[in-house]
């Protein structure tokens, strides 16, 4: 369970390929740089003894939120519940979803366990989607493969899904949220996420 939280934490992680020189806009480079940026911020604050839970959330929110395609992810997860929701309901859900992602997975890194991630080159590219594979390890445990799925919008790659040990986070969200929605639609999901995140409605 703990390893799952560590791995999922980098989910919440994300143009044109150049055959001669690796571009900083290639999906695998983006994922690698994202991981390094998070690790550097965490290490810096840990060394300064300023890595509180609030600081961990702040770091992850600042770095991850702009790089996750929350809109496309929400549409895919909620399907008809999203289409039939009002703009106000959609906005409330997005706010609760972002808070849930950050609060749930970022704190798994606050314990200080050593983590490494080796991002493999040559991602799989299909139309506006990319799959980046990486080997993720915690402390001295064996590494496990992770697959990051990114979507390209207006020449920008954004993170859409993370799969580890055959488990897709987006698919898990869809299953869980659909179950909750049976009792009250998108509002029930938003309330569920807000409770889990400690947000008031």
C-alpha positions in Angstrom: 0.0 0.0 0.0 2.8 2.4 0.9 4.7 1.7 -2.3 1.5 2.3 -4.2 1.2 5.7 -2.6 4.8 6.6 -3.4 4.4 5.5 -7.0 1.1 7.3 -7.5 2.6 10.4 -6.1 4.5 10.9 -9.3 1.0 11.0 -10.9 0.0 13.3 -10.3 4.0 13.9 -13.1 4.1 14.8 -17.1 7.3 18.3 -29.3 8.2 17.4 -31.9 10.8 14.7 -31.8 14.3 15.6 -33.1 16.3 12.5 -34.4 19.6 14.2 -33.7 19.3 16.1 -30.4 16.8 15.4 -27.7 14.4 18.3 -27.4 13.4 19.7 -24.0 9.8 19.4 -25.2 9.8 15.7 -25.9 7.5 13.8 -23.5 10.2 11.7 -21.9 12.3 14.8 -21.2 9.3 16.5 -19.7 8.7 13.6 -17.3 12.3 13.4 -16.4 12.6 17.2 -15.7 9.3 17.1 -13.7 10.7 14.4 -11.5 14.0 16.2 -11.0 12.3 19.5 -10.2 10.1 17.9 -7.5 13.0 16.0 -6.1 15.2 19.1 -5.9 12.5 21.1 -4.2 11.9 18.4 -1.6 15.6 17.9 -1.0 16.2 21.6 -0.5 13.5 22.1 2.0 14.3 18.8 3.8 17.9 20.0 4.2 16.7 23.3 5.6 14.3 21.5 7.9 11.4 23.3 6.4 9.6 20.4 4.7 6.3 20.5 6.6 3.1 18.8 5.3 1.8 22.1 4.1 5.1 22.8 2.2 4.9 19.4 0.5 1.4 20.1 -0.7 2.5 23.6 -1.9 5.5 22.1 -3.8 3.4 19.5 -5.5 0.5 21.8 -6.3 2.8 24.4 -7.8 4.7 21.9 -10.0 2.1 19.3 -10.8 -1.2 21.1 -11.2 -0.1 23.1 -14.3 1.2 19.9 -15.9 -1.9 17.6 -15.4 -4.7 17.7 -17.9 -7.4 17.8 -15.3 -10.1 18.9 -17.8 -9.5 15.9 -20.2 -9.1 13.6 -17.3 -12.4 14.7 -15.7 -14.3 14.4 -19.0 -13.0 10.9 -19.5 -13.6 9.7 -15.9 -17.1 11.2 -15.4 -18.4 10.8 -19.0 -22.2 11.6 -18.9 -22.0 13.0 -15.4 -19.6 15.6 -16.7 -21.6 16.4 -19.8 -24.8 16.8 -17.9 -23.3 19.0 -15.1 -23.5 22.7 -15.0 -20.5 24.9 -15.3 -20.6 25.6 -11.6 -20.8 21.9 -10.8 -17.8 21.2 -13.1 -15.8 24.0 -11.5 -16.5 22.7 -8.0 -15.5 19.2 -9.1 -12.2 20.3 -10.6 -11.3 22.2 -7.5 -12.0 19.2 -5.3 -10.3 16.8 -7.7 -7.1 18.8 -7.7 -7.1 19.1 -3.9 -7.7 15.3 -3.6 -4.8 14.5 -5.9 -2.3 16.7 -4.1 -3.4 15.9 -0.6 -3.6 12.2 -1.1 -0.4 11.5 -2.9 2.1 14.3 -2.2 2.4 13.5 1.5 3.6 9.9 0.7 7.0 11.6 0.0 7.3 13.4 3.3 8.9 10.5 5.1 12.2 11.1 3.4 12.6 7.6 1.8 15.1 7.6 -1.0 13.5 7.4 -4.4 14.8 7.1 -7.9 13.2 7.1 -11.4 15.0 6.2 -14.6 13.0 7.5 -17.5 13.5 5.5 -20.7 14.0 7.3 -24.0 12.0 6.9 -27.2 8.4 7.2 -25.9 5.5 5.7 -27.9 3.8 8.4 -29.9 0.3 8.1 -31.4 -1.4 11.2 -32.8 -1.6 13.6 -29.9 -0.8 11.0 -27.2 2.5 9.7 -25.8 3.4 6.8 -23.4 6.6 7.3 -21.4 8.0 4.3 -19.5 10.2 4.7 -16.4 11.7 2.5 -13.8 10.8 3.6 -10.3 12.4 2.4 -7.0 12.0 3.2 -3.3 15.0 2.8 -1.0 16.6 -0.6 -1.7 13.5 -2.2 -3.2 13.5 -3.6 -6.7 12.4 -1.1 -9.3 9.0 -1.4 -11.0 8.0 -0.1 -14.4 5.7 2.9 -14.6 3.9 4.2 -17.7 3.0 7.8 -18.0 0.4 8.7 -20.6 0.5 12.3 -21.8 -1.8 14.3 -24.2 -0.6 17.1 -26.4 -2.6 20.4 -26.5 -1.4 23.5 -28.4 2.2 22.2 -28.5 2.2 21.4 -24.8 2.3 17.9 -23.3 0.2 17.3 -20.2 0.0 14.3 -17.9 -3.2 12.3 -18.3 -2.7 9.0 -16.6 -0.1 6.9 -14.6 -0.1 3.1 -14.6 2.1 0.9 -12.4 2.1 -2.9 -12.0 -0.8 -2.9 -14.5 -3.0 -0.6 -12.6 -4.2 2.6 -14.3 -4.9 5.5 -11.9 -7.4 7.1 -14.3 -9.3 3.8 -14.7 -9.4 3.3 -11.0 -10.8 6.8 -10.5 -13.5 6.1 -13.2 -14.6 3.0 -11.4 -14.6 4.5 -7.9 -16.3 7.8 -9.0 -19.0 6.0 -11.0 -19.9 4.0 -7.9 -20.2 7.1 -5.8 -22.1 9.0 -8.5 -24.9 6.4 -8.4 -26.0 8.0 -5.1 -26.1 11.6 -6.3 -24.3 12.4 -9.5 -21.3 14.7 -9.8 -22.3 16.5 -6.6 -21.9 13.3 -4.6 -18.4 12.8 -6.1 -17.4 16.4 -5.3 -18.6 16.0 -1.7 -16.8 12.7 -1.4 -13.5 14.2 -2.7 -13.9 17.3 -0.5 -14.4 15.2 2.6 -11.3 13.1 1.8 -9.3 16.3 1.2 -10.6 18.2 4.2 -12.2 20.9 2.2 -15.4 22.6 3.2 -18.2 23.1 0.7 
